[in-house]
Amino acid sequence: MRLAIKRRASSGQRPGPTRERTPAMEKARPQWGNPLQFVFACISYAVGLGNVWRFPYLCQMYGGGSFLVPYIIMLIVEGMPLLYLELAVGQRMRQGSIGAWRTISPYLSGVGVASVVVSFFLSMYYNVINAWGFWYLFHSFQDPLPWSVCPLNGNRTGYDEECEKATSTQYFWYRKTLNISPSIQENGGVQWEPALCLTLAWLMVYLCILRGTETTGKVVYFTASMPYCVLIIYLIRGLTLHGATNGLKYMFTPKMEQLANPKAWINAATQIFFSLGLGFGSLIAFASYNEPSTNCQKHAITVSIINSSTSIFASIVTFSIYGFKATFNYENCLNRVILLLTNSFDLEDGFLTANNLEEVKDYLASTYPSKYNDVFPHIRNCSLESELNTAVQGTGLAFIVYTEAIKNMEVSQLWSVLYFFMLLMLGMGSMLGNTAAILTPLTDSKVISSYLPREAISGLVCLINCAIGMVFTMESGNYWFDIFNDYAATLSLLLIVLVETIAVCYVYGLKRFGSDLEAMTGRTLNWYWKSMWAFVSPLLIIGLFIFYLSDYIITGTLQYQAWDATQGQLVTKDYPPYALAVIGLLVASSTMCIPLVALGTFVRNHLKMGGSAPVA
């Protein structure tokens, strides 16, 4: 195959796989209605829940405004180049992930297979978040909101004990939504309400992907733009909330010492990598439906900047809400302390205030030491800084912290409906990309598509994912969700994208790939893209891969957070052996596709050559 390509090149024809396609084959492939549909599809896929619940957490953990420095640098040296690489490969090869990498080299088919496997894992658990979004959305129409107060106990003589030890929002999440078991060993049964919500979520996905780009191209206009409308509304509301400025000051006050923290840079690189959705094959699938002359370089830059800008914008919204929540909790704490001291020492109403509280406490401690010592164990240490320092990410931020803030807003039902509708749009947009990464290679396969129409293939993929996803609706489902979320993709995606960059630069040839892009788009590949693809980005990915691998080794026994109903809080437990085996299987099942498919291709070619050898 390599010899044939070289001969065509020497005869004056440009090398490349798409030259082997006939015009009829090119026309037969579905295409986006216009370039804007493609951009919206990429934005809808890239801008997801991580922008809302992961980036603000990283800002909080690693220096507020100073975290933007490593984040922007990683966007330039990692995010944009790798996004452009995947879009260019998809547009050049005009196939899904498996076909695209097989065209570059038959030995690289495993890269595409690994992408499909990771996307399948992601789809299995990611749509559960949309199921939770539906659950909260349906409950958002109740007055009062069901997570705003604790329910009464069985005797109706007080509040539920578990809820009193935790909070009403934690209780609704862990007990009413998840009905979580005490550990991963206690599976429990499938709960019918979350199961129905998951079925609804998959039905929505199926309707959106039913006819490929024809339906997806129209849906992405809504899934990409609607979250911005809600974020703008929330920004206006957030900035008018009492205490919002406390949150914004906390976010934008830089802690420059964090720039010397290697973890800040590693997490910035990781956030860029996963936020753009690199390695899943979704971007390659989307770009494969482009016109060959589309300026994918401009689209890569546009999508990267919009994605990162959305993260910063969402952080402003989040920290304004977070500031309101922290201030509300801080002032409630102060009021309880003031009431306790006023009643205990028969002080005049209004005498104690937040301004003179510490001074009066010192006075009471010195004047009435024995009485103050009796009261002291009941006095909480109120601190706005400690409230703001409470770092929460993921489902904890989305379904506990936000709901706690929403319940204290006026017209809380309205803000709850808007918020969870936005989460659904973000989740659905990402799911369209995830399913495209699975469906495009399947529909590109002549063997499968000759027996089943696209609608049937889409239906089977959704049905299989939905059936397996029922595992996450069991009482132990949230623990399995965390396993898939933490281990199904991290190391696998880093390895996939590393092999992708090496394949383009050193197997296909960077010079040859640049010539192909110039022939397609009329633009010369400049030094920036070449240096990033050939050296900087691969070295950065290798660094991330080594960090995560060593981190897993140093950590030792992997642990998880289990809900203890008796304490009303999370406790740390070790994973049982069979859970560790599942983690190992998740990582190995995708990463091993690359060497195993390459080995299988080598053996098959060797046998063919042996079978066709002339008899002596």
C-alpha positions in Angstrom: 0.0 0.0 0.0 2.8 2.4 0.8 4.5 1.5 -2.5 1.4 2.2 -4.4 1.0 5.6 -2.8 4.6 6.5 -3.6 4.2 5.6 -7.2 1.1 7.8 -7.5 3.1 10.6 -5.9 6.0 10.2 -8.3 3.6 10.4 -11.3 2.6 13.9 -10.3 -0.7 13.2 -8.5 -1.2 14.4 -5.0 -1.1 11.5 -2.5 -4.0 10.9 -0.1 -6.8 8.6 0.5 -9.6 10.9 -0.6 -8.2 10.9 -4.2 -9.1 7.3 -4.4 -12.8 8.2 -3.9 -15.0 8.8 -6.9 -17.2 11.9 -7.1 -20.3 9.7 -6.7 -18.9 8.4 -3.4 -18.2 11.9 -2.1 -21.7 13.1 -3.0 -23.2 10.0 -1.3 -21.9 11.0 2.1 -24.3 13.2 4.1 -23.2 16.8 4.8 -24.1 19.6 7.1 -26.7 22.0 5.7 -24.2 24.8 6.1 -20.9 25.5 7.9 -22.7 27.1 10.8 -24.4 23.8 11.7 -21.0 22.2 12.0 -19.7 25.0 14.3 -22.8 24.8 16.5 -22.5 21.0 16.7 -18.9 21.3 17.9 -19.8 24.0 20.4 -22.8 22.0 21.6 -20.5 19.0 22.1 -17.5 20.8 23.6 -19.4 23.2 25.9 -20.8 20.8 28.4 -21.3 20.2 32.1 -17.5 20.4 32.8 -17.6 24.1 31.9 -20.2 24.7 34.6 -19.2 22.3 37.4 -15.5 21.5 36.8 -13.8 24.8 35.8 -15.2 26.9 38.7 -13.9 24.3 41.1 -10.4 24.4 39.6 -10.5 28.2 39.9 -11.5 27.9 43.5 -8.7 25.3 44.2 -5.8 26.8 42.3 -5.6 30.5 42.9 -8.8 32.1 41.6 -7.8 34.6 38.8 -4.2 33.3 38.7 -5.5 29.9 37.4 -6.4 31.6 34.2 -2.6 32.0 33.4 -1.9 28.2 33.0 -5.3 27.7 31.6 -4.8 30.1 28.7 -1.3 28.9 28.0 -2.5 25.3 27.8 -5.3 26.4 25.5 -2.7 27.8 23.1 -0.2 24.9 23.2 -2.6 22.0 23.7 -6.3 22.8 23.1 -6.3 24.6 19.8 -3.6 22.4 18.1 -5.2 19.1 19.0 -8.7 20.2 18.2 -7.5 21.4 14.8 -5.7 18.1 14.3 -8.9 16.0 14.8 -11.1 18.3 12.7 -8.5 18.2 9.9 -8.2 14.4 10.0 -12.0 14.0 9.9 -12.4 16.4 7.0 -9.5 15.0 5.1 -10.4 11.3 5.4 -14.2 11.9 5.3 -14.8 8.9 7.5 -15.5 8.1 11.2 -12.7 7.4 13.6 -12.1 3.8 12.6 -12.1 4.4 8.9 -10.0 7.6 9.2 -7.2 6.0 11.1 -7.4 2.8 9.0 -6.9 5.0 5.9 -3.7 6.5 7.4 -2.5 3.0 8.2 -4.2 -0.4 8.6 -2.2 -0.9 11.7 -3.9 2.2 13.3 -7.5 0.9 13.1 -7.3 0.2 16.8 -7.1 3.9 17.5 -10.5 4.3 16.1 -11.8 1.2 17.8 -10.5 2.5 21.1 -12.3 5.8 20.6 -15.5 4.0 19.9 -15.1 1.9 23.1 -14.4 5.0 25.2 -17.4 6.8 23.7 -19.6 3.8 24.4 -18.5 3.8 28.1 -19.1 7.5 28.3 -22.6 7.2 26.8 -23.5 4.5 29.2 -23.1 6.7 32.3 -23.2 10.3 31.0 -26.9 10.1 30.1 -27.6 9.3 33.7 -26.8 12.9 34.5 -29.6 13.9 32.0 -31.9 11.5 33.8 -31.1 13.3 37.1 -31.7 16.6 35.3 -35.2 15.4 34.2 -35.9 14.2 37.8 -35.0 17.6 39.3 -36.8 19.5 36.5 -40.0 17.7 37.2 -39.8 18.4 40.9 -39.0 22.1 40.2 -42.6 22.8 39.7 -43.6 22.0 43.3 -44.2 24.7 45.9 -42.3 24.6 48.1 -39.3 22.9 46.4 -39.0 19.4 47.8 -35.4 19.9 48.7 -36.0 23.2 50.6 -37.2 21.5 53.8 -36.6 18.3 55.7 -39.6 15.8 55.7 -41.2 14.8 59.0 -40.2 11.5 60.6 -42.5 8.5 60.8 -44.1 9.6 64.1 -44.6 13.1 62.7 -43.1 14.5 65.9 -40.0 16.1 64.3 -37.9 16.1 61.2 -36.3 13.0 59.6 -33.1 12.2 61.6 -30.9 11.6 58.5 -32.0 14.9 57.0 -31.4 16.8 60.3 -27.9 15.5 60.5 -27.2 16.5 56.9 -29.1 19.2 55.0 -32.4 19.2 53.2 -30.6 19.5 49.8 -28.2 16.6 50.7 -31.1 14.5 51.9 -33.1 15.0 48.7 -30.0 14.1 46.6 -28.7 11.1 48.5 -32.0 9.7 49.8 -34.8 10.8 47.5 -32.9 10.9 44.2 -30.3 8.2 44.5 -31.7 6.3 47.5 -28.0 5.5 48.0 -26.8 2.3 49.7 -24.2 2.5 52.5 -21.5 0.9 50.3 -20.8 -0.3 46.8 -21.2 -4.0 48.0 -24.9 -3.4 48.7 -26.4 -3.1 45.2 -30.1 -2.9 46.0 -32.6 -3.0 43.2 -33.3 -0.8 40.1 -35.4 2.2 41.2 -38.3 2.7 38.8 -38.4 6.6 38.9 -34.7 7.2 37.9 -35.1 4.3 35.4 -38.1 6.0 33.7 -36.1 9.3 33.6 -33.1 7.4 32.0 -35.5 5.9 29.4 -36.8 9.4 28.7 -33.3 10.7 28.3 -32.3 8.0 25.8 -35.6 8.6 23.9 -34.7 12.2 23.5 -31.2 11.3 22.3 -32.7 8.9 19.7 -35.1 11.5 18.3 -32.2 13.9 17.9 -29.9 11.5 16.1 -32.6 9.7 14.1 -31.7 10.9 10.7 -28.1 11.8 11.2 -26.9 15.3 10.2 -30.4 16.1 9.0 -31.9 16.1 12.5 -28.8 16.7 14.5 -27.9 19.8 12.5 -31.2 21.4 13.4 -31.2 20.3 17.1 -27.7 21.7 17.8 -28.9 25.3 17.1 -31.1 24.9 20.2 -28.7 22.8 22.4 -25.8 25.2 21.7 -27.6 28.5 22.1 -30.1 27.9 24.9 -27.6 27.4 27.7 -26.1 30.9 27.0 -29.6 32.5 27.3 -30.1 30.8 30.7 -26.5 31.8 31.8 -27.1 35.4 30.9 -30.4 35.4 32.8 -28.7 33.8 35.8 -25.8 36.3 35.6 -28.2 39.2 35.8 -30.0 37.5 38.7 -26.8 36.4 40.4 -25.2 39.9 40.4 -28.3 41.3 42.1 -28.1 38.7 45.0 -27.0 39.7 48.4 -23.4 38.6 48.8 -22.7 38.0 45.1 -19.7 40.4 45.3 -18.1 38.2 48.0 -18.0 35.3 45.6 -16.7 37.4 42.7 -13.9 38.9 44.8 -13.0 35.4 45.9 -12.8 34.2 42.3 -10.8 37.1 40.8 -8.4 37.7 43.7 -5.3 36.0 42.4 -3.2 33.8 44.6 0.1 34.1 42.6 1.8 31.4 44.7 -0.3 28.8 43.0 1.5 29.5 39.7 4.4 27.5 41.3 2.1 24.6 42.0 2.6 21.9 39.3 -0.9 20.5 40.0 -2.4 23.9 38.8 -0.7 23.4 35.4 -1.6 19.7 35.2 -5.2 20.4 36.0 -5.3 23.3 33.5 -4.0 21.0 30.8 -6.4 18.2 31.8 -9.4 20.6 31.8 -8.6 21.9 28.3 -8.1 18.3 27.1 -11.3 16.9 28.4 -13.5 20.0 28.0 -12.9 20.0 24.2 -13.8 16.3 24.0 -10.5 15.2 22.4 -9.9 11.5 21.6 -13.5 10.3 21.6 -13.9 10.4 17.8 -16.8 12.8 18.0 -14.9 15.7 16.4 -13.6 13.5 13.7 -17.1 12.2 13.0 -18.5 15.8 12.9 -15.8 17.0 10.6 -16.2 14.1 8.2 -19.5 15.6 7.1 -17.9 18.9 6.1 -17.2 20.1 2.6 -13.6 19.3 1.8 -12.9 23.0 1.3 -14.2 24.1 4.7 -11.7 26.2 6.7 -11.4 23.9 9.7 -8.5 25.9 11.1 -10.8 28.9 11.7 -13.4 26.6 13.2 -10.9 25.0 15.6 -9.8 28.4 16.8 -13.4 29.6 17.1 -14.7 26.6 19.0 -11.6 26.6 21.4 -12.1 30.3 22.2 -15.9 30.0 22.7 -15.4 26.9 24.9 -12.9 28.5 27.2 -14.8 31.8 27.3 -17.9 29.9 28.3 -15.9 28.3 31.2 -14.9 31.8 32.5 -18.4 33.2 31.9 -20.0 30.2 33.7 -17.5 30.7 36.6 -18.7 34.3 37.0 -22.3 33.1 37.2 -21.3 30.2 39.6 -19.3 32.4 41.9 -22.0 35.1 42.2 -24.4 32.3 43.2 -21.7 30.8 45.4 -21.1 34.1 47.1 -24.8 34.4 47.8 -25.0 30.9 49.3 -21.8 31.5 51.4 -23.0 34.9 52.7 -26.5 33.4 53.5 -25.0 30.6 55.5 -22.5 32.9 57.2 -25.1 35.4 58.3 -27.4 32.5 59.4 -24.6 31.2 61.5 -24.0 34.7 63.0 -27.7 35.1 63.8 -27.9 31.7 65.6 -24.8 32.7 67.7 -26.3 36.1 68.5 -29.6 34.6 69.5 -27.9 32.0 71.7 -25.8 34.6 73.5 -28.7 37.0 73.8 -30.9 34.4 75.4 -28.2 32.8 77.6 -26.9 36.1 79.1 -30.3 38.0 79.0 -28.9 40.7 76.7 -31.0 43.4 75.3 -32.5 42.7 71.8 -30.4 44.4 69.2 -27.4 44.9 71.5 -25.4 42.1 69.8 -24.6 42.7 66.1 -22.2 41.1 63.6 -19.8 44.1 64.1 -19.4 43.8 67.9 -19.9 40.0 68.3 -16.2 39.1 68.8 -15.7 42.0 71.2 -18.8 41.0 73.3 -17.8 37.3 73.2 -14.4 38.3 74.8 -16.1 40.4 77.4 -18.6 37.6 78.4 -15.8 35.0 78.5 -13.8 37.2 80.9 -16.7 38.4 83.0 -18.8 35.2 83.3 -16.2 32.4 82.7 -18.1 29.5 84.1 -21.4 30.4 82.4 -19.6 31.1 79.1 -17.8 27.7 79.3 -21.3 26.0 79.5 -22.5 27.9 76.4 -19.2 27.7 74.4 -19.7 24.1 73.0 -22.9 25.3 71.3 -21.2 28.4 69.7 -20.3 27.8 66.1 -17.3 29.4 64.6 -18.7 31.5 61.8 -16.4 32.4 58.9 -17.2 33.7 55.5 -13.8 32.7 54.3 -14.3 29.1 55.3 -17.7 29.1 53.6 -16.1 30.3 50.4 -13.2 27.8 50.7 -15.6 24.8 50.6 -14.6 23.4 47.2 -17.3 21.3 45.5 -17.3 19.9 42.0 -19.4 17.6 39.8 -22.7 16.4 40.9 -22.2 17.9 44.4 -22.0 21.4 42.9 -24.9 20.8 40.4 -27.4 19.0 42.6 -26.5 20.2 46.1 -24.7 23.6 46.2 -26.8 25.1 43.4 -30.1 23.8 44.8 -29.2 25.1 48.2 -28.8 28.6 46.7 -31.9 28.3 44.6 -34.2 27.4 47.5 -33.3 30.7 49.2 -34.1 32.8 46.1 -37.4 34.5 45.5 -39.6 32.7 43.0 -37.3 29.7 43.5 -39.4 27.5 41.2 -38.6 29.7 38.2 -34.8 29.7 38.8 -34.9 25.9 39.4 -36.7 25.2 36.1 -34.3 27.5 34.2 -31.2 25.9 35.8 -32.1 22.3 35.3 -33.3 23.0 31.8 -29.9 24.5 31.0 -28.2 21.4 32.5 -30.3 19.2 30.2 -29.4 21.2 27.1 -25.7 21.0 28.0 -25.9 17.3 28.7 -27.9 16.6 25.5 -25.5 18.5 23.4 -22.6 16.4 24.7 -24.6 13.2 24.2 -25.2 14.1 20.5 -21.4 14.2 20.0 -20.9 11.0 22.0 -23.4 9.0 20.0 -22.1 10.4 16.7 -18.6 9.0 17.7 -20.2 5.5 17.9 -22.7 5.7 15.0 -20.5 7.2 12.3 -18.0 4.3 12.2 -21.0 1.8 12.3 -22.9 3.5 9.5 -19.7 3.8 7.5 -19.2 0.1 7.7 -20.6 -1.6 4.6 -21.2 -4.8 6.4 -23.5 -3.3 9.0 -25.2 -0.6 6.9 -26.0 -3.2 4.1 -28.2 -5.1 6.6 -29.6 -2.3 8.8 -30.8 1.2 8.0 -29.4 4.1 10.0 -32.5 4.5 12.1 -32.2 0.8 13.2 -28.5 1.2 14.0 -29.2 4.3 16.1 -32.1 2.6 17.9 -30.0 -0.4 18.8 -27.1 1.7 20.1 -29.6 3.7 22.3 -31.4 0.6 23.5 -28.2 -1.2 24.5 -26.8 1.9 26.3 -30.1 2.4 28.1 -30.3 -1.2 29.2 -26.7 -1.2 30.5 -27.3 2.2 32.1 -29.9 0.8 34.4 -27.0 -0.3 36.6 -26.6 3.3 37.5 -30.2 3.5 38.8 -29.6 0.9 41.5 -29.0 1.9 45.1 -25.3 1.5 44.5 -25.5 3.1 41.1 -23.9 6.3 42.1 -20.7 4.5 43.2 -20.5 2.8 39.8 -21.1 6.1 38.1 -18.1 7.5 39.9 -16.0 4.6 38.8 -16.9 5.1 35.2 -16.5 8.9 35.5 -13.1 8.6 37.1 -11.5 5.7 35.2 -13.3 4.9 32.0 -11.6 7.6 29.9 -8.7 9.4 31.6 -5.7 7.3 30.7 -7.3 5.9 27.6 -7.9 9.3 26.0 -4.4 10.5 26.7 -3.0 7.4 25.0 -5.4 7.7 22.0 -4.6 11.4 21.3 -0.9 10.7 21.7 -1.0 8.0 19.1 -3.1 10.3 16.9 -0.5 13.0 16.8 2.3 10.5 16.2 0.3 8.9 13.4 -0.3 12.2 11.6 3.2 13.6 12.1 5.4 10.5 11.7 3.3 7.7 10.0 1.2 9.7 7.5 3.9 12.4 7.4 3.5 16.0 8.6 4.7 17.4 5.2 2.2 15.2 3.3 -0.6 16.1 5.7 0.2 19.8 5.3 0.1 19.4 1.5 -3.3 17.7 1.7 -4.7 20.5 3.9 -3.4 23.1 1.5 -5.0 21.3 -1.4 -8.3 21.2 0.4 -8.5 24.6 2.0 -6.0 26.6 0.0 -4.2 27.5 3.3 -0.6 26.7 4.0 0.1 24.9 7.3 2.2 27.4 9.3 5.1 26.7 11.7 2.9 27.1 14.8 0.7 24.1 14.0 3.6 22.0 12.8 5.7 22.6 16.0 2.7 22.0 18.3 1.7 18.7 16.5 5.2 17.4 16.1 6.8 18.3 19.5 5.0 20.4 22.1 1.6 18.6 22.3 2.9 15.0 22.3 5.4 15.9 25.1 2.7 17.5 27.1 0.4 14.5 26.7 3.3 12.2 27.7 3.8 14.3 30.8 0.1 14.1 31.7 0.1 10.4 31.1 3.1 9.8 33.4 1.5 12.1 36.1 -1.8 10.2 36.2 -0.1 6.8 36.1 2.3 7.6 38.9 -0.6 9.2 40.9 -2.6 6.0 40.7 0.5 4.0 41.8 1.4 6.4 44.7 -2.2 6.5 45.9 -2.1 2.8 46.5 -5.5 1.3 47.3 -8.2 3.2 45.4 -11.0 4.7 47.6 -14.4 6.2 47.2 -16.8 8.4 49.1 -19.8 6.5 50.6 -22.9 8.1 52.2 -23.3 7.3 55.9 -27.0 7.9 56.8 -26.3 7.6 60.5 -23.8 10.6 60.3 -25.5 12.4 57.5 -22.2 12.8 55.6 -19.7 11.1 53.3 -17.1 8.7 54.6 -14.1 7.3 52.8 -14.0 3.5 52.1 -11.7 1.2 50.1 -12.9 -0.3 46.9 -13.5 -4.0 47.1 -11.4 -6.3 44.9 -14.2 -6.8 42.3 -14.6 -3.1 41.9 -10.8 -2.8 41.3 -11.1 -5.5 38.7 -13.8 -3.5 36.9 -11.6 -0.4 37.0 -8.7 -2.3 35.5 -11.0 -3.8 32.8 -12.3 -0.3 31.9 -8.8 1.0 31.3 -7.5 -2.1 29.6 -10.5 -2.7 27.3 -10.0 0.5 25.4 -6.2 1.0 25.6 -5.5 -2.6 24.5 -7.5 -2.1 21.3 -4.6 -0.2 19.8 -1.8 -2.9 20.1 -4.2 -5.8 19.7 -5.7 -4.6 16.4 -2.2 -3.7 15.2 -1.0 -7.2 16.0 -4.1 -8.8 14.4 -3.5 -6.7 11.2 0.2 -7.8 11.2 -0.7 -11.5 11.6 -3.4 -11.3 8.9 -1.1 -9.6 6.4 1.7 -12.1 7.2 -0.6 -15.0 6.6 -1.8 -13.5 3.3 1.8 -13.0 2.2 2.6 -16.6 3.2 -0.4 -17.9 1.4 0.4 -16.1 -1.8 4.0 -17.0 -1.8 5.1 -19.0 -4.9 5.8 -22.7 -4.4 9.5 -23.5 -4.9 
